Amino acid sequence: MSFLTVLPVANPDGSPGARLGRAYFPAIGALVGLGAAAVFVLAGAVSTPLLGAAAAVATLSLLTGAIHLDGLADSADGLLGRGDATHRLEVMRDPRLGSYGVTAIVAVVLLDVAALASMSPVRGIAALVIAGALSRLATLTVIAFVPYVRSSGLGVAAWDSRHRGLDLAVGVLSAGAACALDWKRALVALPLVALTALALAVLARSRVGGATGDVCGATSELCQLAVVLVFAVR
């Protein structure tokens, strides 16, 4: 929880814990989606669907500390830019945003808001919860199957090979529980989420040799968008 969100959850000594709890990524994603869904319903009830959707997307960013959007921007700048793998990794670590990064953030946020604004409150709740769960399951899958290319950083702990199979199994179960809210649309969204994660993983392998924390953030944002777009289709 303390790794994926800004919520003040920690051990008694203030540390976030020895392990990142990868198995719980989808469950935490569902909880974040539920929080955004509550804002979506309340804000939409007292204003307009568009403002409710914008408030929900803003809540997603606030609850996560915008780490996934930051990863999306850095990945866009690095993976789509020029240069060799070393240069691309340096670009991804640079805190400044380039044109690809800005464009990626604007496009994803606009699409999220537009898609949510077209939904009823009930469908919006299901969309946000399921999108949160499936997008974090996709992130967990990238961690399980795509090698980490940096020698330092938070990803070193995330890519620990211990209990990887068990973590993935627990993540699948929790994501499946979230999908029960609207299993028909979830089934349609699942292959799109898989294709999105696969495409990003293949791009990262070809451009920098593997995944980074930024690639995981981009996976989360793009897979979340894929689910929301499915729910926007009538």
ABEGO torsion letter per residue (X at the ends): XAAABABBBBBAAGBAEABAGAAAAAAAAAAAAAAAAAAAAAAAAABBAAAAAAAAAAAAAAAAGGAAAAAAAAAAAAAABBEBAAAAAAAAABABBBAAAAAAAAAAAAAAAAAAAABBAAAAAAAAAAAAAAAAAAAAAAAAABBBABABEAAAAAABABGAAAAAAAAAAAAAAAAAABAAAAAAAAAAAAAAAAAAAAAAAAAAGEBBAAAAAAAAAAAAAAAAAAAABX
